[in-house]
Structure formats: structure tokens, C-alpha cells
Amino acid sequence: MIIPIQELSAETLRNIAESFVLREGTDYGDVEMSFDDKVEQVLANLKSGEAVLHYSELHDSIDIKSKDALMDEDDNAESDTSL
């Protein structure tokens, strides 16, 4: 389930973004980015719609996923159920 970011306080949204950055260990290429810059980039992706907050009922957890990756997962789930 996608959680609309507008329904969260700015503090809660930032905390989720910080948690995501800490656990992802994302490689940002040749350019070294500070923790705050990484968090701001995640927040910008959420606000632009490139990324979404996804709640998993199965795992009772929240994750940040690219919109494209989430759509691919949905497509795969639909094809799995049609077998």
C-alpha cells in the first residue's frame, strides 16, 4: 500500500528518510555525499513522485521504493497469480 507523504508530518517523513539512508548503504558514484545531502535527495525524490512510501502489511514495515520498481513488482505479482 502506498502512503501519501502529505499525510505525514515533516518530522516523521524526515525520520523515515534518515532510516532509509542508514540501512541502504547506497552508492552515489564518484561524488561523496554527506548524510544530510542523501536524506535531502531521498526527500526530493519522494516529493517529486519518483519514489513512494510503501507499507508492507506482510512485514508490517515501511520502505521507500522507486515508482518504477514498485510498478514492476506489481506486474510480477499479477503474472504470478495468473499462472
C-alpha positions in Angstrom: 0.0 0.0 0.0 1.3 3.4 -0.9 1.3 6.0 1.9 0.7 9.6 0.7 3.6 11.7 2.1 1.2 14.6 2.6 -0.5 12.7 5.4 2.8 12.6 7.5 4.4 15.4 9.5 7.6 16.8 8.1 9.5 15.3 11.1 8.1 11.8 10.6 8.9 11.9 6.9 12.4 13.0 7.6 12.9 10.2 10.2 11.7 7.7 7.6 14.1 9.1 5.0 17.0 9.0 7.5 16.3 5.4 8.4 16.2 4.5 4.8 19.6 6.2 4.1 21.2 4.5 7.1 20.1 1.0 6.0 20.5 1.3 2.3 24.2 2.0 2.0 23.5 3.4 -1.4 26.5 4.1 -3.7 26.4 7.6 -5.0 29.2 7.2 -7.5 32.4 9.2 -7.6 30.9 12.1 -5.7 30.9 11.7 -1.9 27.7 12.9 -0.3 27.0 13.8 3.3 24.3 12.1 5.2 22.1 15.2 5.2 22.6 15.5 1.4 21.5 11.9 0.9 18.4 12.4 3.1 17.5 15.6 1.2 17.9 13.7 -2.1 15.5 11.0 -0.8 13.0 13.6 0.3 13.2 15.3 -3.1 12.5 12.0 -4.8 9.5 11.5 -2.6 8.2 15.0 -3.2 8.6 14.7 -7.0 6.9 11.4 -7.1 9.9 9.5 -8.4 9.9 7.5 -5.1 7.0 6.4 -2.9 6.5 5.3 0.7 5.3 1.7 0.6 3.8 -0.1 3.6 4.0 -3.9 3.6 1.2 -5.5 5.5 3.1 -8.8 5.4 6.2 -7.4 7.0 4.5 -4.6 9.0 7.1 -2.2 7.7 7.6 1.0 5.6 10.1 1.2 2.8 10.9 3.8 0.1 10.8 2.4 -3.4 11.2 4.0 -6.8 7.8 4.2 -8.5 9.2 2.1 -11.4 10.4 -0.7 -9.1 7.0 -0.8 -7.4 5.2 -1.0 -10.7 7.5 -3.8 -11.8 6.7 -5.7 -8.5 3.0 -5.2 -9.1 3.3 -6.5 -12.7 5.2 -9.6 -11.5 2.7 -10.3 -8.7 -0.1 -10.1 -11.2 1.6 -12.5 -13.6 2.3 -14.9 -10.7 -1.3 -15.1 -9.8 -2.4 -15.8 -13.3 -0.4 -19.0 -13.7 
